[in-house]
């Protein structure tokens, strides 16, 4: 039980507070795939349409992917080149 509480505490510390998050948008022509991890080797969990507002919560610069939460509340990874601060 103590391990469960410790794990939950670590997860809560890793979460990015909403006050520090910044709105961004998907800038691909039609859509981009959302993956379960930072790269194409991870499972595709959906797609995000161009112009969709997303919140960036993490970035993996080595792989070129950003972890985002989309307007439907899904959390996944998209290529960073498709994330912009300008609405489409």
C-alpha distance (Angstrom), angle and dihedral (degrees) to the residues before:
residue distance angle dihedral
X1 . . .
X2 3.80 . .
X3 3.82 90.0 .
X4 3.81 90.1 53.1
X5 3.80 91.9 53.8
X6 3.80 91.0 46.0
X7 3.80 91.3 51.4
X8 3.81 91.3 48.6
X9 3.80 91.3 49.4
X10 3.82 91.2 52.5
X11 3.81 91.5 48.7
X12 3.80 91.3 50.1
X13 3.81 91.2 51.3
X14 3.81 90.7 51.5
X15 3.79 93.5 52.6
X16 3.80 115.1 102.3
X17 3.81 112.4 -125.2
X18 3.80 112.8 -118.9
X19 3.80 90.2 -127.1
X20 3.83 89.8 66.5
X21 3.81 96.1 44.0
X22 3.79 119.1 101.8
X23 3.80 127.0 -150.4
X24 3.78 115.6 -113.2
X25 3.79 134.3 169.4
X26 3.79 139.3 -134.8
X27 3.81 109.5 -110.7
X28 3.80 103.9 -172.8
X29 3.82 118.6 122.3
X30 3.83 96.3 -108.7
X31 3.80 111.0 -11.6
X32 3.79 143.4 -37.4
X33 3.79 129.8 -137.8
X34 3.79 121.3 -106.1
X35 3.81 113.8 -142.5
X36 3.79 131.5 -161.7
X37 3.82 89.9 -123.8
X38 3.82 140.3 17.8
X39 3.80 101.2 -74.0
X40 3.79 146.8 36.5
X41 3.81 90.9 -91.8
X42 3.82 88.2 72.1
X43 3.79 123.2 85.7
X44 3.83 117.8 -87.4
X45 3.79 106.5 -118.4
X46 3.79 97.1 -179.3
X47 3.76 144.4 -52.3
X48 3.79 133.1 -89.4
X49 3.80 119.8 -143.8
X50 3.79 121.3 -128.5
X51 3.79 110.9 -93.5
X52 3.80 93.9 29.4
X53 3.79 114.1 141.6
X54 3.81 111.4 -122.4
X55 3.78 135.2 176.8
X56 3.80 116.3 -134.8
X57 3.81 111.4 -138.2
X58 3.82 101.1 167.8
X59 3.80 140.8 4.9
X60 3.79 129.9 -150.8
X61 3.80 102.4 -160.2
X62 3.81 93.4 -178.3
X63 3.81 92.1 60.0
X64 3.82 96.6 31.5
X65 3.81 95.0 -122.8
X66 3.80 134.0 126.9
X67 3.79 125.5 -154.0
X68 3.79 109.0 -132.5
X69 3.78 141.6 176.3
X70 3.80 111.2 -140.2
X71 3.80 130.3 -150.7
X72 3.83 89.6 -89.4
X73 3.81 92.2 56.9
X74 3.80 95.4 -107.8
X75 3.80 116.6 144.8
X76 3.79 118.4 -150.7
X77 3.80 146.7 118.8
X78 3.82 127.6 -82.0
X79 3.78 131.3 175.6
X80 3.80 108.1 -82.8
X81 3.81 91.7 -135.2
X82 3.83 87.8 69.5
X83 3.82 94.6 53.9
X84 3.80 116.7 88.9
X85 3.79 137.1 162.2
X86 3.83 91.5 -131.1
X87 3.82 120.4 86.0
X88 3.81 112.2 -118.0
